[in-house]
């Protein structure tokens, strides 16, 4: 991608990526019981209440809990993270929209492939794909 396109994508998607990654860390490090921003910055229920962003903390913890409920694998997480990165497009578009769309489609196909490798039933594959994209939409 053109450097300007790379910068635009980073500017528009960094917050969603940070929340998504924090949800994953909370799931993998503390089993979604707390928010794991960093090793030295973990919010338990008390710290969430004490902060001025309690409602946002609850929503972020819910995202982390969804990782557990859906038993999202590390491979699924990485594909979802890439899709989240490619999900936000600036209003003015990009210099090379075609390449951007191609990259996004490659990650969609990869996520679909990862799901299909783990499931034999096509119905469960489409249900799983729906569940994972629903998580992405919640970010």
C-alpha positions in Angstrom: 0.0 0.0 0.0 1.0 3.6 -0.6 2.6 5.3 2.5 -0.3 7.8 2.7 -2.8 4.9 2.7 -0.8 3.1 5.5 -0.9 6.3 7.6 -4.6 6.8 7.0 -5.4 3.2 8.0 -3.3 3.5 11.2 -4.9 6.8 12.1 -8.5 5.5 11.7 -8.1 2.1 13.3 -5.6 2.4 16.2 -8.2 2.8 18.9 -10.2 -0.2 17.9 -7.0 -2.3 17.6 -5.9 -1.2 21.1 -9.2 -2.2 22.7 -9.3 -5.5 20.8 -5.7 -6.4 21.9 -6.5 -5.4 25.5 -9.5 -7.7 25.4 -7.3 -10.5 24.2 -4.7 -9.8 26.9 -7.5 -9.8 29.5 -8.8 -13.1 28.3 -5.4 -14.8 28.1 -3.7 -13.4 31.2 -6.5 -13.1 33.7 -9.3 -15.2 32.2 -11.5 -12.0 31.6 -12.0 -11.4 35.3 -10.2 -8.0 35.0 -9.0 -5.6 32.4 -5.3 -6.2 31.6 -4.1 -3.0 30.0 -0.4 -3.8 30.9 1.4 -6.0 33.5 1.5 -3.0 35.8 -2.0 -1.7 35.0 -4.7 -4.2 35.7 -8.2 -3.0 36.6 -10.3 -5.2 38.9 -14.0 -4.4 39.6 -13.0 -1.8 42.3 -10.6 0.1 40.0 -13.2 0.0 37.2 -15.8 1.6 39.5 -13.3 4.1 40.8 -12.3 5.2 37.3 -14.4 7.7 35.4 -14.9 5.3 32.6 -16.8 2.5 34.3 -19.3 1.9 31.4 -16.4 1.7 28.9 -14.6 -0.8 31.2 -17.7 -3.0 31.4 -18.0 -3.1 27.6 -14.3 -3.9 27.2 -14.5 -6.7 29.8 -17.6 -8.0 27.9 -15.4 -8.2 24.7 -12.8 -10.1 26.7 -15.5 -12.5 28.0 -16.7 -13.1 24.4 -13.2 -14.4 23.5 -13.7 -17.0 26.2 -17.3 -17.9 25.5 -16.5 -18.4 21.8 -13.2 -20.1 22.6 -11.4 -18.0 20.1 -8.1 -19.4 19.0 -4.9 -17.4 18.6 -5.1 -17.9 14.8 -8.7 -16.6 14.7 -7.7 -13.7 16.9 -4.8 -12.7 14.6 -7.0 -12.8 11.5 -9.7 -10.9 13.3 -7.2 -8.3 14.3 -6.0 -7.9 10.7 -9.6 -7.6 9.6 -10.3 -4.9 12.2 -7.3 -3.1 10.9 -8.7 -3.2 7.3 -12.3 -2.4 8.3 -12.1 1.3 8.6 -11.8 3.3 5.4 -11.4 7.1 5.3 -14.3 9.0 3.8 -12.0 10.4 1.0 -10.9 6.8 0.2 -7.4 5.6 -0.4 -4.9 6.1 -3.1 -4.9 2.4 -3.9 -8.4 1.2 -2.9 -8.1 -1.9 -5.1 -5.0 -3.2 -3.3 -6.6 -2.4 0.1 -9.7 -4.4 -0.9 -7.5 -7.3 -2.1 -5.7 -7.4 1.3 -9.0 -7.3 3.2 -10.4 -10.2 1.1 -7.3 -12.3 1.7 -7.8 -12.0 5.4 -11.5 -12.8 5.1 -10.6 -15.9 3.1 -7.9 -16.8 5.7 -10.3 -16.5 8.6 -12.8 -18.7 6.6 -10.0 -21.2 6.0 -9.0 -21.4 9.7 -12.7 -21.9 10.7 -13.2 -24.6 8.0 -10.0 -26.5 9.1 -11.5 -27.0 12.6 -15.1 -27.9 11.6 -16.4 -30.5 9.3 -20.0 -29.3 9.1 -20.6 -26.4 6.7 -23.4 -25.1 8.8 -21.2 -24.8 11.9 -18.5 -23.0 9.7 -21.0 -20.3 8.6 -22.3 -20.0 12.2 -18.7 -19.6 13.5 -17.9 -17.0 10.9 -21.0 -15.1 11.8 -20.1 -15.2 15.6 -16.6 -13.9 14.9 -17.7 -11.1 12.6 -20.3 -10.1 15.2 -17.5 -9.8 17.8 -15.6 -7.5 15.3 -18.7 -5.4 14.8 -19.0 -4.9 18.5 -15.6 -3.2 18.5 
